[in-house]
Amino acid sequence: MDRIAYLREKTFTKNREKRPFYYHFYKHYLGEADGCVGHYGKAFYHAMSTMAPIIDKGELVVGQYAEAMTPSENAEWEARIHDIALEQARIAGGGQDSHMAIDYEKLLSKGIRGILDEIAGYMATCPEEKLAFYEHVCLCLEGVLVHAGHYADLAEDMAAEESDPVRKAELTRIGATCRRVPEFPAESFYEAVQSVHFVTYCISLNPFRPHIQQFQLGHPDRYLLPYYQADLAKEAITREEAQLLLDLLSIQMNLRVPNGLSSGYMVGGRDRNGKVVANDLTGMLMQVIDDIRLVYPSVGLCVTGDTPRNYLDQAVEILSHGRSHPAIFNDDIITKGLVSYGIPEAEAHDYIHSTCVEITPCGASNVWVASPYTNMPGILLEEMGREYPTFDALVEAVLSNLDARIKLNFENENALRAVRAKNSMNPLLSAFVKDCLAKGLDIEAGGARYNWIMPSFVGMANLVDALYALRELVFETHEFTMAQMKAVVEANFEGNELLRQRILHKIPKYGNDDDRVDALFGFFTNHIIAECEKYTPMFENGRLIPSVFCWIMHARFGTETGATPDGRPAGFPLGDGSGPCQGREMMGPTASVISSTKWSHHKLIGGVAANMKFSKAALGQASLATIRQIVETYLQRGGFEMQINIVDAETLRAAKANPEAYKDLVVRVGGYSDYFVKLPPEMQEEVLLRTAHTV
């Protein structure tokens, strides 16, 4: 049996679900078990104790959601769904949970038993009002251990029945491993990998926030390295065996996380002492992308000025296979940005791209990313209803609207955070986030060390292109009034196609190394940064930190936004990320890179995504070297992050026509990757229309 091929194929069906866990949780939480009514910790413990373990054929890394509920359980679930919905509504939405990495070093070095001992020390001296929090955490941790024990039982039972000696030995080892971890500190590479996966799987089971499942794995080439090196030294593992475990760990992400989201890890960068991280695991964790050829993991390669060149070469080579990963992050710029927001330099080296490009400190943060998204060209459309004496007056009106939007959005998010602090909790997650246990506070109540809110501003390129078009047509040549241009866009350019084509092809556009337009982009990003710095979210180390990436919101906003003065028709997706709008790079990739790095990125720690697409003609070694040079130029000029698609339009069109044959074709969208055939038609077209550079 080809283990990877078999388990890889299972990810395309994803017949596991979280509902059985939620069924058992709410059965206790809503009042069908003595002592559990309204008690999160007890209900969580009972649910973990009840949920059946599953070990699939070929698995070595275990822990996955349950099979579908029985008909009787399903009927009970449907009968109480109203009460469950009311409870979840009471807790309040808002924020973006699970866009983070937990403290994996603590997990591996102490184990859950060590964390329970730590909590016992806090409970011995804490004020009485803190005891309930610690009790919830302890019950959740004990529930994880019971569940791990059930996996050990199942593996041992399966081993007893197994006739194949190889698989029998594997199952025996799984059983022994689940007896040790995550309860105790990991003592081998295998135990470390299993502990990392199992706890990540368990913390994704949050009944109050059922969409939580996008936890990132931090920097495995740092925290797994001691176990890998120790096992190699005593010949307890080979490089090939370690690679298999990393591949299987990553396949589990694809079973756990639905399509259209993101889950992964980072490699490279610098450790807490400032030393460049470049080791066997750095390359092996990128090799996973080629080995399993799935949408996850979303891998970020952190490149410093001192990163050995072969790692960037490997990244570009993998991208040339059409994988869409890894994304390339500028470690020096990101570290500079984190330090500018008050993070000590040692901690600033330990960050994660929280799903797409949002940067958060590993194991120490409760950051609400993309909270919320703001439609930038939509703001301009709202200000086109009157005449302005000058172009600067129009810009001031847009800024005034934008400032009011930032203030209102901040107040809304902060209010939601207050409701969540009062009505919600996440005790299990709190056990693995710095300062929660020391403070005796749940992560939802301000226990984390860093508590940021990160609004994202979508369609920046559309905004600046539209403003420049208005500058030329209304304020310089005086061919149109604002009222006339408003009528043109409200009619979706009907009867004015020649004007639309002129705007698209004759008026300067962002992304072509034209200072006149590029300066507008920098002007708006600087203004947004300064405006966000006026606000302080609740809880310790609260900051409002902006971003310019879009996830899928460029398409979603596009469908609800009328035509814009940059020539974009109604309903068409907005520009993705921080780069030029689709198809508007007329001067090649270098000009695009120069335009998108004329403004400072380091304060936009909420995330900056630069998408670039190259044609299949870029697959020769000379062309790959040129792509690497383009990436290096972007980084040297202070670029934050670059993500690359190397795919031709013919392949994308063939995938649209025959999706089953291309079910594993992965493309970069707006900061994250997804299966092309799973994208809605309008997003497929948006990817097709991006400029495909040749080099």
GUPASE-231967 format. One line per 4 residues: number of its first residue (from 1); their letters; for each residue x, y, z of C-alpha. Coordinates in steps of 0.05 Angstrom, whole numbers, padded with zeros to 5 digits. Example, Ala and Ser with C-alpha at 12.3 -4.5 7.8 and 13.67 -1.06 7.14 Angstrom:
<pts>
1 = as = 00246:-00090:00156 ~ 00273:-00021:00143
</pts>
This chain:
<pts>
1 = mdri = 00000:00000:00000 ~ 00025:00070:-00017 ~ 00010:00101:00051 ~ 00014:00173:00028
5 = aylr = -00028:00162:-00034 ~ -00082:00126:00005 ~ -00088:00177:00061 ~ -00081:00234:00012
9 = ektf = -00141:00210:-00027 ~ -00183:00208:00037 ~ -00174:00283:00045 ~ -00218:00295:-00016
13 = tknr = -00278:00263:00018 ~ -00270:00289:00089 ~ -00325:00246:00119 ~ -00307:00264:00191
17 = ekrp = -00342:00319:00230 ~ -00342:00356:00297 ~ -00417:00350:00310 ~ -00412:00286:00351
21 = fyyh = -00367:00323:00400 ~ -00413:00383:00403 ~ -00473:00336:00412 ~ -00441:00306:00474
25 = fykh = -00417:00373:00500 ~ -00484:00407:00496 ~ -00521:00346:00522 ~ -00484:00359:00588
29 = ylge = -00477:00435:00584 ~ -00551:00448:00572 ~ -00574:00405:00629 ~ -00577:00330:00621
33 = adgc = -00521:00312:00669 ~ -00517:00327:00743 ~ -00468:00382:00759 ~ -00453:00400:00687
37 = vghy = -00507:00452:00673 ~ -00472:00514:00648 ~ -00404:00485:00668 ~ -00356:00487:00609
41 = gkaf = -00300:00445:00639 ~ -00345:00388:00662 ~ -00383:00386:00596 ~ -00318:00387:00556
45 = yham = -00289:00330:00599 ~ -00352:00288:00588 ~ -00351:00301:00513 ~ -00278:00282:00506
49 = stma = -00291:00219:00548 ~ -00349:00199:00503 ~ -00323:00214:00433 ~ -00299:00150:00398
53 = piid = -00227:00147:00373 ~ -00213:00131:00300 ~ -00149:00102:00270 ~ -00149:00095:00195
57 = kgel = -00110:00045:00154 ~ -00038:00068:00146 ~ -00041:00123:00198 ~ 00019:00134:00244
61 = vvgq = -00001:00203:00270 ~ -00071:00196:00300 ~ -00128:00239:00325 ~ -00186:00260:00281
65 = yaea = -00258:00281:00284 ~ -00312:00228:00294 ~ -00355:00194:00242 ~ -00425:00220:00230
69 = mtps = -00475:00215:00287 ~ -00524:00159:00292 ~ -00596:00172:00269 ~ -00620:00176:00342
73 = enae = -00564:00224:00360 ~ -00579:00266:00299 ~ -00652:00270:00319 ~ -00633:00293:00389
77 = wear = -00585:00344:00359 ~ -00640:00373:00314 ~ -00687:00376:00373 ~ -00639:00420:00413
81 = ihdi = -00608:00459:00355 ~ -00649:00521:00374 ~ -00623:00522:00445 ~ -00552:00512:00419
85 = aleq = -00559:00569:00370 ~ -00585:00614:00425 ~ -00526:00597:00469 ~ -00475:00610:00414
89 = aria = -00510:00676:00396 ~ -00506:00698:00469 ~ -00431:00689:00467 ~ -00426:00738:00408
93 = gggq = -00388:00734:00343 ~ -00332:00779:00320 ~ -00259:00767:00319 ~ -00223:00712:00283
97 = dshm = -00209:00655:00330 ~ -00154:00603:00318 ~ -00111:00649:00275 ~ -00052:00633:00320
101 = aidy = -00002:00582:00343 ~ 00000:00555:00414 ~ 00063:00547:00457 ~ 00087:00481:00428
105 = ekll = 00154:00485:00465 ~ 00117:00485:00531 ~ 00073:00426:00509 ~ 00133:00385:00488
109 = skgi = 00178:00402:00547 ~ 00126:00396:00603 ~ 00070:00353:00576 ~ -00001:00362:00601
113 = rgil = 00017:00330:00668 ~ 00070:00383:00679 ~ 00020:00438:00661 ~ -00029:00409:00711
117 = deia = 00025:00411:00764 ~ 00038:00484:00746 ~ -00036:00500:00754 ~ -00037:00465:00822
121 = gyma = 00016:00514:00844 ~ -00025:00574:00822 ~ -00088:00546:00855 ~ -00052:00539:00921
125 = tcpe = -00042:00614:00927 ~ -00092:00648:00881 ~ -00152:00690:00902 ~ -00217:00651:00907
129 = ekla = -00246:00684:00845 ~ -00191:00653:00802 ~ -00205:00582:00824 ~ -00263:00571:00775
133 = fyeh = -00218:00587:00715 ~ -00165:00538:00737 ~ -00217:00485:00750 ~ -00243:00492:00678
137 = vclc = -00172:00487:00650 ~ -00156:00425:00691 ~ -00220:00389:00670 ~ -00206:00405:00597
141 = legv = -00135:00380:00602 ~ -00157:00317:00638 ~ -00208:00306:00583 ~ -00153:00308:00531
145 = lvha = -00115:00255:00570 ~ -00176:00210:00574 ~ -00186:00217:00499 ~ -00112:00200:00487
149 = ghya = -00121:00139:00530 ~ -00179:00116:00487 ~ -00134:00122:00426 ~ -00082:00079:00462
153 = dlae = -00136:00028:00478 ~ -00160:00026:00406 ~ -00089:00019:00378 ~ -00074:-00038:00425
157 = dmaa = -00139:-00073:00408 ~ -00126:-00065:00334 ~ -00055:-00091:00342 ~ -00081:-00153:00377
161 = eesd = -00126:-00168:00317 ~ -00075:-00148:00263 ~ -00045:-00205:00222 ~ 00006:-00164:00183
165 = pvrk = 00069:-00160:00226 ~ 00090:-00092:00200 ~ 00023:-00060:00214 ~ 00018:-00097:00281
169 = aelt = 00084:-00065:00302 ~ 00060:00004:00279 ~ -00005:-00002:00319 ~ 00033:-00026:00380
173 = riga = 00077:00035:00375 ~ 00017:00081:00366 ~ -00013:00052:00430 ~ 00051:00061:00469
177 = tcrr = 00060:00132:00443 ~ -00011:00152:00462 ~ 00001:00125:00532 ~ 00059:00175:00539
181 = vpef = 00040:00237:00501 ~ 00012:00288:00506 ~ 00010:00271:00581 ~ 00085:00272:00591
185 = paes = 00143:00309:00558 ~ 00161:00281:00489 ~ 00223:00238:00488 ~ 00229:00224:00413
189 = fyea = 00214:00256:00347 ~ 00154:00210:00337 ~ 00126:00228:00405 ~ 00136:00302:00392
193 = vqsv = 00100:00299:00325 ~ 00042:00259:00355 ~ 00036:00307:00415 ~ 00035:00368:00370
197 = hfvt = -00019:00340:00326 ~ -00063:00311:00381 ~ -00066:00375:00422 ~ -00078:00418:00360
201 = ycis = -00135:00372:00341 ~ -00165:00376:00411 ~ -00161:00452:00417 ~ -00199:00458:00352
205 = lnpf = -00259:00427:00387 ~ -00288:00491:00416 ~ -00364:00485:00422 ~ -00374:00559:00433
209 = rphi = -00337:00576:00368 ~ -00351:00517:00322 ~ -00313:00545:00263 ~ -00247:00543:00302
213 = qqfq = -00199:00497:00267 ~ -00145:00539:00233 ~ -00091:00534:00286 ~ -00021:00541:00258
217 = lghp = 00037:00498:00280 ~ 00086:00554:00292 ~ 00159:00539:00273 ~ 00168:00463:00274
221 = dryl = 00239:00469:00248 ~ 00256:00500:00316 ~ 00216:00462:00368 ~ 00222:00393:00335
225 = lpyy = 00296:00400:00319 ~ 00323:00375:00387 ~ 00282:00311:00382 ~ 00303:00299:00309
229 = qadl = 00376:00310:00324 ~ 00375:00265:00386 ~ 00341:00209:00348 ~ 00389:00214:00290
233 = akea = 00448:00213:00338 ~ 00425:00147:00370 ~ 00402:00119:00303 ~ 00330:00115:00328
237 = itre = 00304:00147:00264 ~ 00326:00159:00192 ~ 00316:00223:00152 ~ 00266:00186:00109
241 = eaql = 00226:00162:00169 ~ 00224:00233:00197 ~ 00201:00259:00129 ~ 00144:00208:00129
245 = lldl = 00121:00232:00198 ~ 00121:00305:00175 ~ 00082:00285:00113 ~ 00030:00248:00155
249 = lsiq = 00026:00306:00205 ~ 00009:00351:00146 ~ -00043:00304:00117 ~ -00079:00308:00183
253 = mnlr = -00086:00383:00172 ~ -00124:00369:00109 ~ -00171:00322:00146 ~ -00183:00372:00201
257 = vpng = -00189:00439:00165 ~ -00243:00451:00112 ~ -00224:00478:00044 ~ -00225:00553:00035
261 = lssg = -00190:00567:00101 ~ -00116:00559:00118 ~ -00071:00520:00164 ~ 00004:00511:00163
265 = ymvg = 00070:00531:00193 ~ 00131:00574:00182 ~ 00204:00555:00172 ~ 00269:00594:00171
269 = grdr = 00277:00663:00200 ~ 00316:00674:00264 ~ 00310:00642:00333 ~ 00302:00681:00398
273 = ngkv = 00377:00694:00400 ~ 00377:00724:00331 ~ 00411:00663:00299 ~ 00389:00644:00229
277 = vand = 00346:00581:00229 ~ 00369:00536:00172 ~ 00371:00461:00185 ~ 00349:00394:00158
281 = ltgm = 00277:00404:00182 ~ 00273:00472:00147 ~ 00281:00437:00080 ~ 00241:00375:00099
285 = lmqv = 00181:00417:00121 ~ 00181:00450:00052 ~ 00190:00382:00019 ~ 00123:00363:00050
289 = iddi = 00090:00408:-00002 ~ 00116:00365:-00060 ~ 00106:00300:-00023 ~ 00031:00306:-00008
293 = rlvy = 00009:00357:-00061 ~ -00051:00382:-00021 ~ -00079:00451:-00004 ~ -00049:00448:00066
297 = psvg = 00000:00461:00098 ~ 00004:00535:00082 ~ 00079:00542:00089 ~ 00115:00608:00099
301 = lcvt = 00190:00612:00087 ~ 00219:00668:00130 ~ 00278:00697:00093 ~ 00330:00740:00127
305 = gdtp = 00390:00776:00097 ~ 00432:00717:00120 ~ 00387:00658:00101 ~ 00428:00608:00059
309 = rnyl = 00409:00615:-00014 ~ 00392:00541:-00024 ~ 00328:00548:00017 ~ 00300:00602:-00028
313 = dqav = 00323:00561:-00088 ~ 00284:00501:-00060 ~ 00222:00545:-00049 ~ 00223:00571:-00121
317 = eils = 00234:00500:-00147 ~ 00173:00475:-00109 ~ 00132:00534:-00134 ~ 00152:00516:-00205
321 = hgrs = 00115:00450:-00196 ~ 00051:00490:-00191 ~ 00043:00480:-00116 ~ 00028:00553:-00095
325 = hpai = 00069:00543:-00031 ~ 00112:00565:00002 ~ 00098:00639:00010 ~ 00161:00681:00020
329 = fndd = 00162:00727:00081 ~ 00212:00782:00096 ~ 00236:00764:00166 ~ 00275:00828:00176
333 = iitk = 00217:00873:00158 ~ 00167:00834:00201 ~ 00214:00833:00261 ~ 00224:00908:00253
337 = glvs = 00148:00918:00252 ~ 00136:00876:00314 ~ 00190:00913:00352 ~ 00158:00979:00331
341 = ygip = 00094:00956:00366 ~ 00130:00942:00431 ~ 00148:00868:00424 ~ 00217:00851:00454
345 = eaea = 00265:00831:00399 ~ 00272:00759:00424 ~ 00197:00750:00420 ~ 00193:00787:00354
349 = hdyi = 00232:00731:00321 ~ 00179:00681:00342 ~ 00118:00698:00300 ~ 00069:00662:00255
353 = hstc = 00029:00679:00193 ~ -00036:00667:00228 ~ -00069:00636:00167 ~ -00056:00680:00107
357 = veit = -00006:00735:00122 ~ -00030:00763:00189 ~ 00029:00764:00237 ~ 00019:00745:00310
361 = pcga = 00069:00725:00365 ~ 00072:00650:00375 ~ 00039:00622:00437 ~ 00025:00690:00468
365 = snvw = -00031:00724:00431 ~ -00106:00733:00425 ~ -00107:00772:00360 ~ -00170:00786:00321
369 = vasp = -00147:00788:00249 ~ -00185:00818:00191 ~ -00232:00850:00241 ~ -00265:00875:00200
373 = ytnm = -00252:00882:00126 ~ -00263:00951:00095 ~ -00284:00962:00022 ~ -00238:01019:00000
377 = pgil = -00267:01035:-00069 ~ -00336:01031:-00037 ~ -00317:01091:00007 ~ -00298:01130:-00056
381 = leem = -00365:01115:-00088 ~ -00401:01143:-00026 ~ -00364:01209:-00036 ~ -00379:01219:-00110
385 = grey = -00446:01253:-00098 ~ -00420:01324:-00099 ~ -00371:01370:-00134 ~ -00303:01387:-00105
389 = ptfd = -00262:01449:-00119 ~ -00197:01410:-00122 ~ -00172:01339:-00124 ~ -00144:01348:-00054
393 = alve = -00214:01365:-00029 ~ -00239:01299:-00058 ~ -00183:01261:-00023 ~ -00199:01296:00042
397 = avls = -00272:01274:00036 ~ -00250:01202:00025 ~ -00203:01206:00085 ~ -00258:01235:00129
401 = nlda = -00304:01178:00110 ~ -00248:01127:00121 ~ -00231:01156:00190 ~ -00303:01151:00212
405 = rikl = -00306:01079:00187 ~ -00243:01060:00225 ~ -00271:01091:00289 ~ -00339:01057:00282
409 = nfen = -00308:00990:00265 ~ -00261:00994:00324 ~ -00318:01010:00371 ~ -00358:00951:00345
413 = enal = -00301:00902:00351 ~ -00283:00926:00420 ~ -00356:00919:00442 ~ -00357:00848:00415
417 = ravr = -00293:00833:00453 ~ -00326:00857:00517 ~ -00386:00811:00506 ~ -00340:00753:00491
421 = akns = -00301:00767:00555 ~ -00365:00764:00595 ~ -00400:00705:00562 ~ -00348:00661:00530
425 = mnpl = -00287:00620:00550 ~ -00235:00575:00520 ~ -00200:00540:00579 ~ -00162:00488:00539
429 = lsaf = -00131:00539:00492 ~ -00115:00584:00551 ~ -00069:00529:00579 ~ -00023:00538:00519
433 = vkdc = -00022:00614:00512 ~ 00030:00654:00551 ~ 00006:00692:00613 ~ -00064:00662:00617
437 = lakg = -00045:00614:00672 ~ -00001:00664:00708 ~ -00057:00716:00708 ~ -00112:00666:00723
441 = ldie = -00150:00693:00664 ~ -00182:00659:00604 ~ -00156:00679:00536 ~ -00225:00709:00522
445 = agga = -00220:00752:00584 ~ -00153:00784:00569 ~ -00107:00729:00593 ~ -00060:00730:00533
449 = rynw = 00002:00773:00531 ~ -00018:00809:00467 ~ -00089:00829:00449 ~ -00091:00862:00382
453 = imps = -00146:00877:00333 ~ -00126:00878:00259 ~ -00173:00912:00209 ~ -00159:00898:00136
457 = fvgm = -00168:00947:00079 ~ -00188:00914:00013 ~ -00184:00942:-00057 ~ -00130:00993:-00045
461 = anlv = -00105:00989:-00117 ~ -00176:01002:-00143 ~ -00181:01062:-00098 ~ -00116:01095:-00121
465 = daly = -00128:01078:-00195 ~ -00198:01107:-00190 ~ -00174:01170:-00155 ~ -00120:01181:-00207
469 = alre = -00171:01172:-00263 ~ -00216:01224:-00230 ~ -00156:01270:-00221 ~ -00142:01269:-00295
473 = lvfe = -00213:01269:-00323 ~ -00246:01317:-00273 ~ -00192:01361:-00243 ~ -00138:01365:-00297
477 = thef = -00171:01360:-00366 ~ -00240:01381:-00339 ~ -00273:01333:-00389 ~ -00323:01310:-00337
481 = tmaq = -00355:01335:-00273 ~ -00361:01290:-00212 ~ -00435:01285:-00226 ~ -00422:01261:-00296
485 = mkav = -00371:01209:-00273 ~ -00419:01186:-00219 ~ -00472:01175:-00273 ~ -00422:01137:-00316
489 = vean = -00404:01087:-00261 ~ -00476:01080:-00237 ~ -00494:01060:-00309 ~ -00436:01010:-00307
493 = fegn = -00403:01047:-00365 ~ -00462:01030:-00411 ~ -00454:01074:-00472 ~ -00384:01093:-00449
497 = ellr = -00342:01033:-00466 ~ -00291:01075:-00503 ~ -00282:01116:-00440 ~ -00274:01053:-00398
501 = qril = -00221:01027:-00446 ~ -00185:01094:-00444 ~ -00185:01093:-00368 ~ -00158:01022:-00368
505 = hkip = -00104:01031:-00420 ~ -00086:01104:-00425 ~ -00089:01132:-00354 ~ -00031:01111:-00308
509 = kygn = -00043:01052:-00262 ~ -00012:01029:-00197 ~ 00039:00973:-00209 ~ 00077:01002:-00268
513 = dddr = 00131:01042:-00232 ~ 00095:01108:-00241 ~ 00107:01153:-00182 ~ 00043:01193:-00194
517 = vdal = -00002:01134:-00178 ~ 00045:01095:-00132 ~ 00051:01155:-00086 ~ -00024:01153:-00074
521 = fgff = -00020:01082:-00049 ~ 00034:01101:00001 ~ -00004:01162:00022 ~ -00065:01121:00041
525 = tnhi = -00027:01065:00076 ~ 00011:01117:00118 ~ -00055:01151:00136 ~ -00087:01085:00156
529 = iaec = -00028:01067:00200 ~ -00030:01135:00235 ~ -00106:01132:00244 ~ -00104:01062:00274
533 = ekyt = -00052:01083:00324 ~ -00103:01130:00356 ~ -00143:01071:00384 ~ -00127:01021:00439
537 = pmfe = -00168:00957:00445 ~ -00186:00931:00514 ~ -00139:00884:00551 ~ -00064:00886:00562
541 = ngrl = -00021:00905:00503 ~ -00082:00921:00461 ~ -00067:00953:00394 ~ -00104:00968:00329
545 = ipsv = -00057:00944:00274 ~ -00077:00949:00200 ~ -00068:00902:00141 ~ -00077:00903:00066
549 = fcwi = -00096:00833:00046 ~ -00163:00805:00027 ~ -00172:00729:00036 ~ -00235:00721:-00008
553 = mhar = -00263:00789:00007 ~ -00239:00821:-00058 ~ -00288:00776:-00094 ~ -00343:00783:-00042
557 = fgte = -00338:00858:-00040 ~ -00333:00859:-00115 ~ -00401:00825:-00124 ~ -00435:00879:-00082
561 = tgat = -00397:00939:-00109 ~ -00418:00978:-00170 ~ -00372:01000:-00225 ~ -00314:01043:-00203
565 = pdgr = -00278:01101:-00237 ~ -00216:01058:-00250 ~ -00253:01022:-00305 ~ -00273:00962:-00264
569 = pagf = -00344:00939:-00282 ~ -00398:00926:-00230 ~ -00393:00859:-00196 ~ -00321:00846:-00216
573 = plgd = -00272:00827:-00160 ~ -00231:00882:-00129 ~ -00156:00879:-00132 ~ -00125:00826:-00088
577 = gsgp = -00074:00844:-00035 ~ -00024:00900:-00041 ~ -00006:00890:-00114 ~ -00037:00919:-00178
581 = cqgr = -00107:00903:-00200 ~ -00117:00843:-00245 ~ -00085:00851:-00314 ~ -00060:00922:-00302
585 = emmg = 00015:00907:-00298 ~ 00037:00933:-00365 ~ 00112:00940:-00351 ~ 00129:00871:-00326
589 = ptas = 00142:00840:-00258 ~ 00201:00884:-00238 ~ 00159:00947:-00246 ~ 00104:00915:-00205
593 = viss = 00154:00898:-00150 ~ 00182:00969:-00150 ~ 00112:01000:-00145 ~ 00091:00956:-00088
597 = tkws = 00154:00972:-00047 ~ 00155:01047:-00053 ~ 00117:01052:00012 ~ 00136:01024:00080
601 = hhkl = 00108:00955:00098 ~ 00135:00943:00168 ~ 00078:00976:00207 ~ 00026:00935:00169
605 = iggv = 00037:00874:00214 ~ -00036:00856:00202 ~ -00010:00830:00136 ~ 00012:00851:00066
609 = aanm = 00000:00802:00010 ~ 00033:00810:-00059 ~ 00008:00760:-00110 ~ 00049:00746:-00173
613 = kfsk = 00031:00698:-00229 ~ 00081:00670:-00278 ~ 00066:00630:-00340 ~ 00089:00558:-00350
617 = aalg = 00141:00586:-00397 ~ 00178:00605:-00333 ~ 00197:00533:-00318 ~ 00268:00531:-00346
621 = qasl = 00326:00537:-00297 ~ 00346:00605:-00325 ~ 00275:00630:-00315 ~ 00271:00602:-00245
625 = atir = 00335:00639:-00228 ~ 00302:00703:-00254 ~ 00240:00690:-00210 ~ 00286:00681:-00150
629 = qive = 00319:00748:-00167 ~ 00251:00782:-00171 ~ 00234:00754:-00102 ~ 00302:00777:-00075
633 = tylq = 00291:00846:-00104 ~ 00223:00850:-00070 ~ 00253:00830:-00003 ~ 00313:00876:-00009
637 = rggf = 00267:00935:-00024 ~ 00228:00921:00040 ~ 00171:00878:00014 ~ 00131:00842:00068
641 = emqi = 00108:00778:00033 ~ 00104:00749:-00037 ~ 00063:00691:-00061 ~ 00069:00661:-00129
645 = nivd = 00027:00621:-00178 ~ 00063:00587:-00235 ~ 00007:00561:-00279 ~ -00018:00575:-00349
649 = aetl = -00088:00596:-00370 ~ -00096:00532:-00411 ~ -00089:00489:-00348 ~ -00139:00532:-00310
653 = raak = -00190:00529:-00366 ~ -00181:00454:-00371 ~ -00194:00449:-00296 ~ -00258:00488:-00304
657 = anpe = -00281:00441:-00358 ~ -00260:00376:-00324 ~ -00256:00389:-00248 ~ -00248:00316:-00228
661 = aykd = -00183:00310:-00267 ~ -00155:00371:-00233 ~ -00183:00363:-00163 ~ -00114:00374:-00131
665 = lvvr = -00095:00437:-00171 ~ -00079:00489:-00118 ~ -00075:00564:-00132 ~ -00060:00625:-00091
669 = vggy = -00122:00668:-00081 ~ -00117:00729:-00035 ~ -00067:00711:00018 ~ -00086:00638:00023
673 = sdyf = -00089:00578:-00025 ~ -00147:00535:-00046 ~ -00165:00481:-00096 ~ -00180:00517:-00161
677 = vklp = -00240:00473:-00177 ~ -00271:00488:-00109 ~ -00271:00564:-00121 ~ -00336:00597:-00142
681 = pemq = -00337:00615:-00217 ~ -00325:00689:-00206 ~ -00261:00674:-00166 ~ -00237:00625:-00218
685 = eevl = -00244:00680:-00270 ~ -00207:00729:-00224 ~ -00148:00682:-00220 ~ -00149:00672:-00295
689 = lrta = -00148:00747:-00308 ~ -00086:00761:-00267 ~ -00026:00781:-00308 ~ 00016:00719:-00323
693 = htv = 00087:00745:-00328 ~ 00141:00715:-00371 ~ 00214:00723:-00350
</pts>
